């Protein structure tokens, strides 16, 4: 099981969108991630804070997106519930015990710290092995909590595919003959 932050989740729903970071072949990376998750029959958790962030972005199209998300068997919206609240409290107590209220997310605004920790806590309580995110603060909180965070640039590119001569030349082949 994996978890998605808004930066990667948006790209999964809109692979042609321009990512915040200038990553080479972003669309290929995202589509390959989707295919890999599908082939491995792996679920992707959408933490409710991520869902709310996305729905704000979606605006008037939010209801249609909710239907799509609910119908997709590979996506699971997971709430910030009692278990996640306990996990979040543990993350914060641990950070404060080290004298780092914000943990490794130094410089982050306190409201963002709390929001991002909710995402990490939800991912942890549901057993996510990785969080896909381009947010350096999510990466910092993931590091603090022992969960791996992979950015768009970390995603594998799809394997190269051998093309036939007809595919390479296309319609030009007839002109050459």
C-alpha positions as CSV (number, residue, x, y, z in Angstrom):
1,X,0.0,0.0,0.0
2,X,1.2,3.5,-0.9
3,X,0.0,7.0,0.0
4,X,-0.3,10.0,-2.3
5,X,0.2,13.6,-1.5
6,X,-1.6,16.2,-3.6
7,X,1.3,17.0,-5.9
8,X,1.4,13.5,-7.3
9,X,-2.3,12.8,-6.9
10,X,-3.1,15.8,-9.2
11,X,-0.7,14.5,-11.8
12,X,-2.2,11.0,-11.6
13,X,-5.6,12.5,-12.5
14,X,-4.1,15.0,-15.0
15,X,-0.9,13.5,-16.4
16,X,-0.5,16.3,-19.0
17,X,-0.4,19.0,-16.3
18,X,2.8,20.8,-15.7
19,X,4.4,19.7,-12.4
20,X,5.6,22.2,-9.9
21,X,9.1,20.9,-10.4
22,X,10.8,20.7,-13.8
23,X,11.1,17.0,-14.0
24,X,12.0,15.4,-17.3
25,X,9.2,13.1,-18.7
26,X,6.9,13.7,-15.8
27,X,3.9,12.3,-17.6
28,X,5.8,9.0,-18.5
29,X,6.9,8.7,-14.8
30,X,3.3,9.1,-13.5
31,X,1.7,6.8,-16.0
32,X,4.4,4.2,-15.3
33,X,3.7,4.5,-11.5
34,X,0.0,4.0,-12.2
35,X,0.7,1.0,-14.3
36,X,3.1,-0.5,-11.7
37,X,0.6,0.0,-8.9
38,X,-2.1,-1.6,-11.1
39,X,0.1,-4.5,-12.1
40,X,1.1,-5.1,-8.5
41,X,-2.6,-4.8,-7.4
42,X,-1.5,-2.2,-4.9
43,X,-3.8,0.3,-3.3
44,X,-3.1,4.0,-3.1
45,X,-4.3,5.8,0.0
46,X,-5.7,9.3,-0.4
47,X,-5.5,10.9,3.0
48,X,-8.5,13.1,3.7
49,X,-6.3,16.3,4.0
50,X,-5.0,15.5,0.5
51,X,-8.6,15.0,-0.8
52,X,-9.7,18.3,0.6
53,X,-6.7,20.1,-0.9
54,X,-7.5,18.5,-4.3
55,X,-11.2,19.3,-4.1
56,X,-10.4,23.0,-3.6
57,X,-8.3,22.8,-6.8
58,X,-11.1,20.9,-8.6
59,X,-13.6,23.7,-7.8
60,X,-17.0,23.1,-9.6
61,X,-15.7,19.7,-11.0
62,X,-15.3,18.3,-7.4
63,X,-18.5,16.2,-7.4
64,X,-17.5,14.5,-10.7
65,X,-14.0,13.8,-9.3
66,X,-15.5,12.3,-6.1
67,X,-17.5,9.9,-8.2
68,X,-14.3,8.9,-10.2
69,X,-12.3,8.5,-7.0
70,X,-15.0,6.4,-5.3
71,X,-15.4,4.1,-8.4
72,X,-11.6,3.5,-8.7
73,X,-10.9,0.3,-6.8
74,X,-7.2,1.1,-6.6
75,X,-7.8,4.3,-4.6
76,X,-8.9,4.4,-0.9
77,X,-9.8,7.6,0.8
78,X,-8.6,7.3,4.4
79,X,-9.7,9.6,7.2
80,X,-7.9,11.4,9.9
81,X,-9.5,9.3,12.6
82,X,-8.7,8.3,16.2
83,X,-5.8,6.0,15.2
84,X,-4.3,8.7,13.1
85,X,-4.8,11.3,15.9
86,X,-2.8,9.0,18.2
87,X,-0.1,8.6,15.6
88,X,0.1,12.3,15.1
89,X,0.4,13.0,18.8
90,X,3.2,10.5,19.0
91,X,5.0,12.2,16.1
92,X,4.7,15.6,17.7
93,X,5.7,14.4,21.2
94,X,8.8,12.7,19.7
95,X,9.7,15.9,17.8
96,X,9.2,18.1,20.9
97,X,11.2,15.6,22.9
98,X,14.1,16.2,20.5
99,X,13.6,20.0,20.9
100,X,12.3,20.3,17.4
101,X,8.6,21.3,17.4
102,X,8.6,21.2,13.6
103,X,10.8,18.2,13.3
104,X,12.9,18.2,10.2
105,X,10.5,20.5,8.4
106,X,12.4,23.6,9.6
107,X,11.1,26.8,8.4
108,X,7.6,25.5,7.7
109,X,4.6,27.4,9.1
110,X,3.1,25.7,12.1
111,X,-0.3,25.2,10.4
112,X,1.4,23.4,7.5
113,X,3.4,21.2,9.9
114,X,0.2,20.1,11.5
115,X,-1.5,19.5,8.1
116,X,1.5,17.6,6.7
117,X,1.8,15.5,9.8
118,X,-1.8,14.4,9.4
119,X,-1.0,13.1,6.0
120,X,2.0,11.2,7.3
121,X,0.0,9.8,10.3
122,X,-2.8,8.6,8.1
123,X,-0.2,6.9,5.8
124,X,1.5,5.2,8.7
125,X,-1.6,3.8,10.4
126,X,-2.8,2.3,7.2
127,X,0.6,0.7,6.5
128,X,1.8,2.7,3.5
129,X,5.3,1.6,2.5
130,X,5.9,4.9,0.7
131,X,4.4,8.4,0.3
132,X,4.6,9.9,-3.2
133,X,5.0,13.6,-2.8
134,X,7.0,16.6,-4.3
135,X,6.6,18.5,-1.0
136,X,9.9,18.8,0.8
137,X,8.0,19.2,4.1
138,X,6.2,15.9,3.6
139,X,9.5,14.4,2.9
140,X,10.9,15.8,6.1
141,X,8.0,14.5,8.2
142,X,8.2,11.1,6.4
143,X,11.9,10.9,7.3
144,X,11.1,11.8,10.9
145,X,8.5,9.1,11.1
146,X,10.5,6.4,9.3
147,X,8.3,6.3,6.1
148,X,10.0,6.7,2.7
149,X,8.9,9.6,0.6
150,X,9.5,9.6,-3.2
151,X,9.3,12.7,-5.3
152,X,8.3,12.8,-9.0
153,X,12.0,12.9,-10.0
154,X,12.5,9.6,-8.0
155,X,9.8,7.7,-10.0
156,X,11.1,5.2,-12.6
157,X,10.7,5.9,-16.2
158,X,8.9,3.1,-18.2
159,X,11.3,0.6,-19.8
160,X,12.2,1.4,-23.4
161,X,10.2,-0.4,-26.0
162,X,11.6,-1.8,-29.2
163,X,9.9,-0.1,-32.2
164,X,9.3,-1.8,-35.6
165,X,10.6,-0.1,-38.7
166,X,6.9,0.7,-39.7
167,X,6.5,2.5,-36.3
168,X,9.7,4.5,-36.8
169,X,9.0,5.5,-40.4
170,X,5.3,5.7,-40.2
171,X,3.7,7.1,-43.3
172,X,7.1,8.3,-44.6
173,X,7.9,4.6,-45.4
174,X,5.6,4.7,-48.4
175,X,7.3,7.7,-49.8
176,X,10.7,6.0,-49.5
177,X,9.6,2.9,-51.4
